[in-house]
Amino acid sequence: MKGNEKTRNVPIIFISAFDHPEDVVKGLGLGGADYITKPFVPKIVQARVGVHLSLYQANLALKETNRERAVKADGAGEKRCAVCACGYCGAEFLLSAGAY
C-alpha cells in the first residue's frame, strides 16, 4: 500500500496477536500508523480508527490550504521552494520568510 501513490497516505492499523515490543516496533517501522494487540476492546479500536481518520482528513485539508496558498504565491512573484519537489508543502513560505 505504501508503494502505491493512491494509497500511500492511508493510515494502516495493525491488529495482531503478536504483542512483544519488538513486534509492535516492527509493525510501526513497516509504516503502520498504529498497532493494536489482541485481545482488543472494540470501543478502543473504534476510537483509535476515529483518531486516525480525523488526522488523515486534517492532513488533506492542510495540503489543500497549502496548495491554494502556493497558487496565490506563484502570481505574487514569491520565491519557490528549493527544498521539496511538490511545491505545495508550505516550505516555500518558510523560504520567502527567510527561515532557510
Backbone as CSV, one residue per row, in Angstrom:
resi,resn,N_x,N_y,N_z,CA_x,CA_y,CA_z,C_x,C_y,C_z
1,MET,0.819,-1.200,0.000,0.000,0.000,0.000,0.860,1.259,0.000
2,LYS,1.967,1.245,0.715,2.814,2.428,0.795,3.505,2.711,-0.532
3,GLY,3.654,1.711,-1.379,4.275,1.893,-2.679,3.332,2.429,-3.742
4,ASN,2.038,2.420,-3.470,1.035,2.887,-4.417,0.704,4.344,-4.113
5,GLU,0.828,5.203,-5.108,0.594,6.640,-4.912,-0.815,6.939,-4.384
6,LYS,-1.798,6.152,-4.813,-3.180,6.410,-4.402,-3.452,5.993,-2.955
7,THR,-2.681,5.053,-2.421,-2.958,4.541,-1.076,-1.840,4.800,-0.068
8,ARG,-0.751,5.436,-0.478,0.399,5.577,0.424,0.098,6.414,1.665
9,ASN,-0.891,7.291,1.612,-1.210,8.133,2.759,-2.361,7.600,3.605
10,VAL,-2.880,6.423,3.252,-3.950,5.817,4.036,-3.326,5.223,5.299
11,PRO,-3.824,5.587,6.475,-3.238,5.049,7.707,-3.516,3.552,7.852
12,ILE,-2.483,2.801,8.168,-2.587,1.359,8.353,-2.552,1.069,9.850
13,ILE,-3.554,0.349,10.335,-3.615,-0.037,11.737,-3.506,-1.553,11.809
14,PHE,-2.455,-2.040,12.451,-2.275,-3.474,12.626,-3.064,-3.937,13.839
15,ILE,-3.762,-5.056,13.694,-4.383,-5.749,14.822,-3.776,-7.143,14.804
16,SER,-3.056,-7.475,15.877,-2.278,-8.697,15.861,-2.229,-9.371,17.229
17,ALA,-2.032,-10.672,17.204,-1.811,-11.423,18.436,-0.358,-11.308,18.886
18,PHE,0.511,-10.873,17.998,1.915,-10.673,18.367,2.005,-9.426,19.233
19,ASP,2.368,-9.623,20.505,2.323,-8.499,21.438,3.662,-8.144,22.072
20,HIS,4.739,-8.734,21.584,6.054,-8.370,22.105,6.441,-6.991,21.580
21,PRO,7.163,-6.223,22.381,7.568,-4.879,21.935,8.259,-4.872,20.571
22,GLU,9.058,-5.913,20.299,9.754,-5.984,19.006,8.751,-6.072,17.849
23,ASP,7.647,-6.786,18.070,6.618,-6.931,17.039,5.925,-5.600,16.767
24,VAL,5.629,-4.881,17.846,4.978,-3.577,17.709,5.903,-2.615,16.972
25,VAL,7.166,-2.573,17.376,8.132,-1.685,16.726,8.291,-2.053,15.253
26,LYS,8.321,-3.348,14.950,8.444,-3.788,13.546,7.238,-3.332,12.729
27,GLY,6.025,-3.507,13.282,4.810,-3.086,12.572,4.789,-1.587,12.307
28,LEU,5.175,-0.817,13.305,5.216,0.642,13.115,6.326,1.026,12.148
29,GLY,7.436,0.286,12.197,8.547,0.549,11.282,8.212,0.231,9.835
30,LEU,7.268,-0.669,9.634,6.836,-1.010,8.280,5.852,0.008,7.708
31,GLY,5.543,1.032,8.499,4.653,2.080,8.003,3.290,2.108,8.661
32,GLY,3.087,1.272,9.668,1.809,1.281,10.359,1.611,2.562,11.150
33,ALA,0.398,3.065,11.153,0.077,4.261,11.924,-0.219,3.910,13.373
34,ASP,-0.624,2.668,13.601,-0.965,2.219,14.949,-0.850,0.705,14.986
35,TYR,-0.756,0.159,16.188,-0.624,-1.292,16.372,-1.441,-1.665,17.591
36,ILE,-2.432,-2.494,17.405,-3.331,-2.911,18.482,-3.151,-4.408,18.680
37,THR,-2.935,-4.803,19.940,-2.734,-6.221,20.212,-4.035,-6.877,20.677
38,LYS,-4.132,-8.169,20.394,-5.282,-8.962,20.831,-5.027,-9.447,22.248
39,PRO,-6.024,-9.645,23.048,-7.429,-9.341,22.773,-7.646,-7.834,22.805
40,PHE,-8.481,-7.360,21.926,-8.731,-5.932,21.849,-10.149,-5.615,22.281
41,VAL,-10.342,-4.368,22.655,-11.656,-3.879,23.068,-12.239,-3.117,21.884
42,PRO,-13.358,-3.563,21.310,-13.913,-2.924,20.112,-14.087,-1.408,20.230
43,LYS,-14.504,-0.920,21.373,-14.693,0.536,21.540,-13.365,1.283,21.427
44,ILE,-12.291,0.678,21.933,-10.965,1.305,21.825,-10.502,1.308,20.376
45,VAL,-10.723,0.201,19.666,-10.362,0.146,18.244,-11.138,1.210,17.479
46,GLN,-12.411,1.324,17.758,-13.253,2.322,17.092,-12.737,3.736,17.364
47,ALA,-12.358,4.006,18.591,-11.837,5.330,18.940,-10.511,5.609,18.234
48,ARG,-9.636,4.625,18.173,-8.340,4.825,17.514,-8.501,5.014,16.011
49,VAL,-9.400,4.259,15.408,-9.686,4.445,13.981,-10.216,5.861,13.754
50,GLY,-11.091,6.323,14.631,-11.614,7.688,14.526,-10.518,8.733,14.607
51,VAL,-9.562,8.538,15.503,-8.431,9.469,15.619,-7.640,9.511,14.323
52,HIS,-7.339,8.342,13.768,-6.540,8.300,12.540,-7.304,8.868,11.345
53,LEU,-8.597,8.664,11.281,-9.390,9.268,10.204,-9.411,10.789,10.336
54,SER,-9.525,11.286,11.564,-9.501,12.739,11.790,-8.150,13.325,11.382
55,LEU,-7.073,12.655,11.743,-5.735,13.121,11.358,-5.571,13.106,9.835
56,TYR,-6.066,12.060,9.193,-5.986,11.945,7.743,-6.748,13.093,7.066
57,GLN,-7.943,13.368,7.545,-8.747,14.446,6.968,-8.115,15.813,7.228
58,ALA,-7.541,16.014,8.414,-6.867,17.280,8.720,-5.645,17.465,7.835
59,ASN,-4.925,16.385,7.576,-3.756,16.452,6.699,-4.161,16.814,5.275
60,LEU,-5.254,16.221,4.785,-5.751,16.562,3.445,-6.145,18.039,3.372
61,ALA,-6.825,18.526,4.406,-7.245,19.932,4.429,-6.027,20.852,4.459
62,LEU,-5.008,20.496,5.218,-3.789,21.303,5.284,-3.075,21.340,3.937
63,LYS,-2.988,20.198,3.277,-2.361,20.156,1.948,-3.130,21.025,0.955
64,GLU,-4.446,20.991,1.017,-5.255,21.811,0.111,-5.039,23.297,0.397
65,THR,-4.988,23.667,1.657,-4.724,25.065,2.023,-3.361,25.498,1.508
66,ASN,-2.354,24.656,1.691,-1.014,24.984,1.197,-0.989,25.081,-0.323
67,ARG,-1.747,24.199,-0.997,-1.812,24.255,-2.460,-2.432,25.564,-2.905
68,GLU,-3.523,25.981,-2.252,-4.180,27.242,-2.598,-3.250,28.424,-2.361
69,ARG,-2.519,28.410,-1.273,-1.574,29.498,-0.978,-0.433,29.528,-1.978
70,ALA,0.020,28.343,-2.400,1.096,28.279,-3.375,0.647,28.843,-4.712
71,VAL,-0.595,28.578,-5.093,-1.123,29.123,-6.349,-1.160,30.647,-6.267
72,LYS,-1.604,31.187,-5.140,-1.618,32.641,-4.952,-0.207,33.206,-4.951
73,ALA,0.729,32.493,-4.308,2.114,32.958,-4.226,2.774,32.974,-5.601
74,ASP,2.439,32.019,-6.450,3.013,31.980,-7.797,2.727,33.271,-8.546
75,GLY,1.546,33.809,-8.370,1.168,35.043,-9.051,1.759,36.282,-8.412
76,ALA,2.262,36.162,-7.183,2.798,37.313,-6.468,4.305,37.445,-6.629
77,GLY,4.925,36.553,-7.377,6.360,36.635,-7.624,7.225,36.216,-6.446
78,GLU,6.682,35.450,-5.495,7.481,34.988,-4.366,8.414,33.868,-4.800
79,LYS,9.483,33.666,-4.026,10.429,32.594,-4.317,9.764,31.241,-4.128
80,ARG,10.107,30.312,-5.003,9.591,28.943,-4.873,10.552,28.135,-4.010
81,CYS,10.058,27.079,-3.458,10.811,26.237,-2.540,11.891,25.435,-3.269
82,ALA,13.086,25.445,-2.726,14.163,24.622,-3.254,14.312,23.348,-2.425
83,VAL,13.453,23.176,-1.429,13.564,22.058,-0.508,12.776,20.851,-0.992
84,CYS,11.555,21.088,-1.490,10.711,19.957,-1.865,10.402,19.979,-3.361
85,ALA,10.001,18.825,-3.866,9.687,18.717,-5.287,8.250,19.101,-5.598
86,CYS,7.353,18.949,-4.616,5.936,19.171,-4.899,5.582,20.654,-4.995
87,GLY,6.264,21.489,-4.255,5.965,22.917,-4.284,4.718,23.301,-3.524
88,TYR,4.062,22.353,-2.886,2.818,22.656,-2.192,2.866,22.292,-0.714
89,CYS,4.024,22.014,-0.191,4.106,21.550,1.191,4.129,22.699,2.188
90,GLY,4.295,23.895,1.749,4.355,25.025,2.665,5.772,25.502,2.904
91,ALA,6.767,24.704,2.493,8.156,25.101,2.721,8.509,26.356,1.952
92,GLU,7.824,26.613,0.822,8.132,27.818,0.063,7.817,29.079,0.854
93,PHE,6.864,28.991,1.780,6.533,30.157,2.586,7.599,30.392,3.639
94,LEU,8.192,29.316,4.148,9.307,29.467,5.078,10.501,30.068,4.351
95,LEU,10.705,29.656,3.102,11.799,30.188,2.305,11.626,31.678,2.071
96,SER,10.414,32.096,1.703,10.195,33.507,1.438,10.225,34.339,2.724
97,ALA,10.004,33.686,3.873,10.062,34.402,5.153,11.468,34.420,5.718
98,GLY,12.421,33.795,5.030,13.804,33.801,5.483,14.132,32.738,6.513
99,ALA,13.318,31.714,6.631,13.562,30.673,7.618,14.665,29.716,7.184
100,TYR,15.001,29.675,5.882,16.057,28.777,5.405,17.310,29.555,5.126
